[in-house]
Amino acid sequence: MRTHELVLEWIEKQLSDGELYVGGRLPGERTLAEQLAVSRTSVREAIRILEAMGVVRAGVGSGKDAGTVVIADPTAALGSALRLHVATQHLPVADIVQTRVLLESWAAANAKTGAPSLAEAERLLAEMEAAGSAEAGTDVGNFLALDVRFHLALAAAAGNAVVSAMMGSLREAIEGYAAELTRNLPDWDVTSKRLISEHRGILDAITSGDGVRASELVAAHIEGYYREAGLGPHHPN
């Protein structure tokens, strides 16, 4: 679970338990980071995403406007994001693939080499390598869930909260079509190893500061999976 989802879950529970209310302030970064067992930098990025979603308002300075204030119940604030998510269930896979290429190639080209989410991407890649090992026996569902989280972490490295929110709304749609297309693949074990290798290449390009190369690799990676499943620009889903 990404940090902004952890913070969102915490806010929802606090509201439900009556410990927090709309208009109330969140604990400071340090306190919240300790409670959620994440870094302060991760909490800061999470707050920025939730602010873009309309859940909180992050104040600055001191006095009555200082601190992060809950300005809407997450259920209502995320209504538009939920509607977008539901809509993606009825969109052609080709359109979702093209949207991913647009968003993720831009994000890869503009990723910050020191972004905290890259450490998360590295951890997820290690989990994918373990999940895809011959000894473990590949759990396709778990592998694809890790795959999507890896891509969301890479997108977050660009520091654009709107791109992150859009990618988040596409999360289940991406995982769904990826799982559906596995039925068309000739050899999942071969494919999973290739995906891991391509992930490594993308992550290495980003961390080395080669945004152009990272952008090209991520576009080829997304389109390659689609083509391998027997689909392409002229194939409807």
C-alpha positions in Angstrom: 0.0 0.0 0.0 1.4 3.4 -1.0 1.9 6.0 1.7 -1.0 8.3 0.6 -3.3 5.3 0.9 -2.0 4.6 4.4 -2.7 8.2 5.4 -6.1 8.1 3.7 -7.0 4.9 5.6 -5.8 6.5 8.8 -8.0 9.6 8.2 -11.0 7.5 7.4 -10.6 5.4 10.6 -10.1 8.5 12.7 -13.2 10.1 11.3 -15.2 6.9 11.9 -14.0 6.6 15.5 -14.8 10.2 16.2 -11.2 11.0 16.9 -11.0 13.4 13.9 -13.5 15.6 12.2 -13.8 17.7 9.0 -12.0 20.9 9.8 -9.7 19.1 12.3 -5.9 19.0 12.0 -3.7 16.0 11.3 -0.8 15.3 13.6 2.6 16.7 12.6 4.7 15.0 10.0 7.0 13.4 12.6 4.1 12.0 14.7 2.2 10.7 11.7 5.3 9.2 10.2 6.0 7.4 13.5 2.4 6.1 13.7 2.4 4.8 10.2 6.1 3.6 10.3 7.1 5.5 7.2 9.5 8.4 6.5 8.6 12.0 7.0 9.4 12.6 3.3 6.8 9.9 2.4 4.2 11.6 4.6 5.0 14.9 3.0 4.4 13.5 -0.5 1.3 11.7 0.6 -0.2 14.9 2.0 0.5 16.6 -1.4 -1.4 13.9 -3.2 -4.3 14.1 -0.8 -4.4 17.8 -1.1 -4.7 17.5 -4.9 -7.5 15.0 -4.4 -9.3 17.6 -2.2 -9.2 15.6 1.1 -6.9 18.0 3.0 -5.4 21.5 2.9 -1.8 21.8 3.8 -1.1 25.0 5.8 2.2 26.7 6.1 3.9 28.9 8.7 2.5 29.3 12.2 -0.7 30.4 13.9 -4.2 29.3 13.2 -3.6 28.3 9.6 -0.6 26.1 10.4 -0.8 22.3 9.9 -2.7 20.0 7.6 -6.5 20.4 7.9 -9.1 17.8 6.8 -11.4 19.7 4.5 -13.7 16.9 3.2 -14.8 13.4 4.1 -12.6 11.1 1.9 -15.6 9.2 0.6 -17.1 12.4 -0.9 -13.8 14.0 -1.9 -12.8 10.9 -3.9 -16.1 10.6 -5.6 -14.7 12.0 -8.9 -11.7 9.6 -8.7 -14.1 6.7 -8.1 -16.2 7.7 -11.1 -13.1 7.7 -13.2 -12.1 4.3 -11.9 -15.6 2.9 -12.7 -15.5 4.4 -16.1 -12.2 2.7 -16.9 -13.9 -0.7 -16.5 -15.8 0.1 -19.7 -13.0 1.6 -21.8 -11.1 -0.3 -24.6 -7.9 -1.8 -23.4 -6.1 -0.1 -26.3 -7.1 3.3 -24.9 -5.9 2.5 -21.4 -2.6 1.3 -22.8 -2.2 4.5 -24.8 -3.1 6.6 -21.7 -0.5 4.7 -19.7 2.2 5.3 -22.3 1.4 9.1 -22.3 1.4 9.4 -18.5 4.2 7.0 -17.7 6.6 8.0 -20.4 6.3 11.7 -19.3 6.7 10.7 -15.7 9.8 8.6 -16.4 11.3 11.5 -18.4 10.7 13.9 -15.5 11.4 11.6 -12.5 13.6 13.0 -9.7 16.6 10.7 -9.2 16.3 11.2 -5.4 12.6 10.7 -5.1 11.6 8.5 -2.1 9.2 6.5 -4.3 12.2 5.1 -6.2 13.3 3.2 -3.0 9.8 1.8 -2.9 10.1 0.8 -6.6 13.4 -1.0 -5.8 11.8 -2.9 -2.9 8.8 -3.9 -5.1 11.2 -5.1 -7.9 13.0 -7.3 -5.3 9.6 -8.7 -4.3 8.7 -9.4 -7.9 12.0 -11.2 -8.4 11.3 -13.4 -5.4 7.7 -14.0 -6.5 8.8 -15.0 -9.9 11.6 -17.3 -8.9 11.4 -21.0 -9.8 11.5 -22.0 -6.2 8.6 -19.8 -5.2 6.4 -20.9 -8.1 4.9 -17.8 -9.7 1.7 -16.4 -8.2 0.5 -14.5 -11.2 -2.1 -12.4 -9.3 0.5 -11.3 -6.7 3.1 -10.7 -9.4 0.7 -8.4 -11.4 -0.3 -6.5 -8.2 3.4 -5.9 -7.5 3.9 -4.9 -11.1 1.2 -2.2 -10.9 2.5 -0.9 -7.6 6.0 -0.6 -9.2 4.6 1.5 -12.0 2.7 3.7 -9.6 5.9 4.2 -7.6 7.8 5.2 -10.8 5.1 7.7 -11.8 5.1 9.2 -8.3 8.9 10.0 -8.7 8.0 12.8 -11.2 6.4 14.7 -8.2 3.2 15.5 -10.1 0.2 14.9 -7.8 -2.3 14.9 -10.7 -0.4 12.3 -12.6 -0.1 10.2 -9.5 -3.8 10.5 -8.8 -4.7 9.6 -12.4 -2.4 6.6 -12.3 -4.0 5.6 -9.0 -7.5 5.7 -10.5 -6.3 3.4 -13.3 -4.7 0.9 -10.9 -7.3 -1.8 -10.9 -8.1 -1.4 -14.6 -4.4 -1.9 -15.4 -4.2 -4.9 -13.1 -7.4 -6.3 -14.6 -6.5 -6.1 -18.2 -3.0 -7.4 -17.5 -4.5 -10.5 -15.8 -6.9 -11.0 -18.6 -4.2 -10.9 -21.2 -2.1 -13.5 -19.4 -4.4 -16.1 -21.0 -3.0 -15.1 -24.4 0.7 -15.4 -23.5 2.6 -18.4 -24.8 4.8 -18.8 -21.7 4.1 -16.8 -18.5 7.4 -17.8 -16.9 9.4 -16.4 -19.8 7.2 -13.2 -19.9 7.6 -12.6 -16.1 11.4 -12.8 -16.4 11.3 -10.4 -19.3 9.1 -8.0 -17.4 11.4 -8.0 -14.4 14.4 -7.4 -16.7 12.6 -4.5 -18.4 11.6 -3.0 -15.0 15.3 -3.1 -13.9 16.3 -1.3 -17.1 13.7 1.4 -16.6 14.6 1.9 -12.9 18.3 2.0 -13.7 17.8 4.6 -16.4 15.8 6.8 -14.0 18.2 6.6 -11.1 21.1 7.4 -13.4 19.3 10.5 -14.6 18.7 9.3 -18.2 15.1 10.5 -18.5 15.0 10.1 -22.3 16.1 6.5 -22.1 13.7 5.8 -19.2 10.8 7.3 -21.2 11.6 5.1 -24.3 12.0 2.0 -22.2 8.7 2.4 -20.3 6.8 3.0 -23.5 8.3 -0.1 -25.2 7.6 -2.1 -22.0 3.9 -1.2 -21.8 3.3 -1.7 -25.5 5.4 -4.9 -25.7 3.2 -6.7 -23.2 0.1 -5.7 -25.1 1.6 -6.9 -28.4 2.9 -10.2 -26.9 -0.7 -11.0 -25.9 -1.6 -10.8 -29.6 -3.1 -7.4 -29.6 -1.9 -4.2 -31.2 -2.9 -0.8 -32.7 -5.5 -2.4 -34.9 -6.9 -5.0 -32.4 -9.9 -4.1 -30.2 -9.9 -5.6 -26.8 
